Amino acid sequence: MKLSVLLPELLPQYDFKLENEQEFSTLGLVVAEVKEPFCTFVDTEHALKDLHDGITMVITTPEIAPKLVKQGRGVCITEQPRVVFFRLHNALGQHGGYARARHATRIGKNCSISPLAVIAKENVIIGDNVVIEEFAVIRDNVTIGDNCVIHAGVKIGFNDFEYKKENGKLFTVAHYGGVILGEEVELHPNTCVNKALYPWDNTVIGDRCKIDMLVQVSHGVKVGRDTMIVGLSGIGGRTEIGENSWIGYGCIIRNGVHVGNNARANMGAVVSRDVADGKAVTGNFAIDHDIFMENLKRAAKPTKERNE
């Protein structure tokens, strides 16, 4: 794909200038790990440190463009790079060759699916021995592994809460990615697992994960196998949670955070920073559990004793 072809055809309302134009295969954020050349946007100099070799084209501002040209990157100069990027993403999904190819939904052997469940007629793959209860809704681009249990009211493959603002008005960002559930995953009632935003990406729930009621798993989240997520938790987009970890009741995990293997976010934690393998965090904002408990004990002591 080339912006010199796409932008005049799909977004003729925007002015742009190209320098050192290069081809790309898809779109993605600066931090994306994509296996093919892709186009991104940069509207702050802070993001320049995250650029890597997979990025062949950058939609950016007149102020930042010279720095990118010096790096030998292809540059598209416009006054609203974020808006142009996401408008292009939306348009490409309707243009062909960007969104995923369509195929008839496939359902495996020995499945128990309630007649009150709703399953998209295209782009769903359901493995063997899967249970899907009443009022569950499975949208397109969803793969469900063998022996999964999808309880009543679960929603899988919906668009996430993603909007951008142009001239003071919000517009919706379309989601062209998917959801993959491993084997023996169990989703309890009224939980929602949203699809990834980009066509090359998936929200992934690993083998044998168990997710409680009323949990939201946002776009592009990756959850390692044997992890448990307790009710009323919210997992922000692009978060990565390792294997055999525990997300306690009512936790909030910020988008883009990495929680390691065998880690814990204890009840009510608001996790805004990465959590290392084997570590536990507690509190709002969450810190190392041992430090949190020591601070709590210190705060409970009489003032005179604390000052000694």
Stockholm file with secondary structure:
# STOCKHOLM 1.0

chainA/1-308         MKLSVLLPELLPQYDFKLENEQEFSTLGLVVAEVKEPFCTFVDTEHALKDLHDGITMVITTPEIAPKLVKQGRGVCITEQPRVVFFRLHNALGQHGGYARARHATRIGKNCSISPLAVIAKENVIIGDNVVIEEFAVIRDNVTIGDNCVIHAGVKIGFNDFEYKKENGKLFTVAHYGGVILGEEVELHPNTCVNKALYPWDNTVIGDRCKIDMLVQVSHGVKVGRDTMIVGLSGIGGRTEIGENSWIGYGCIIRNGVHVGNNARANMGAVVSRDVADGKAVTGNFAIDHDIFMENLKRAAKPTKERNE
#=GR chainA/1-308 SS CCHHHHHHHHCTTSCCEEESCCCCSEECCTTCCCSSCEEEEECSGGGGGGCCTTEEEEEECTTTHHHHHHTTCEEEECSCHHHHHHHHHHHHHHHSSSSCCCCBCEECTTCEECTTCEECSBSEEECTTCEECTTCEECSSEEECTTCEECTTCEESCCCSCEEEETTEEEECCCCCEEEECTTCEECTTCEECCCSSTTCEEEECTTCEECTTCEECTTCEECTTCEECTTCEECTTCEECTTCEECTTCEECTTCEECTTCEECTTCEECSCBCTTCEEETBTTEEHHHHHHHHHHHHSCHHHHHC
#=GC SS_cons         CCHHHHHHHHCTTSCCEEESCCCCSEECCTTCCCSSCEEEEECSGGGGGGCCTTEEEEEECTTTHHHHHHTTCEEEECSCHHHHHHHHHHHHHHHSSSSCCCCBCEECTTCEECTTCEECSBSEEECTTCEECTTCEECSSEEECTTCEECTTCEESCCCSCEEEETTEEEECCCCCEEEECTTCEECTTCEECCCSSTTCEEEECTTCEECTTCEECTTCEECTTCEECTTCEECTTCEECTTCEECTTCEECTTCEECTTCEECTTCEECSCBCTTCEEETBTTEEHHHHHHHHHHHHSCHHHHHC
//
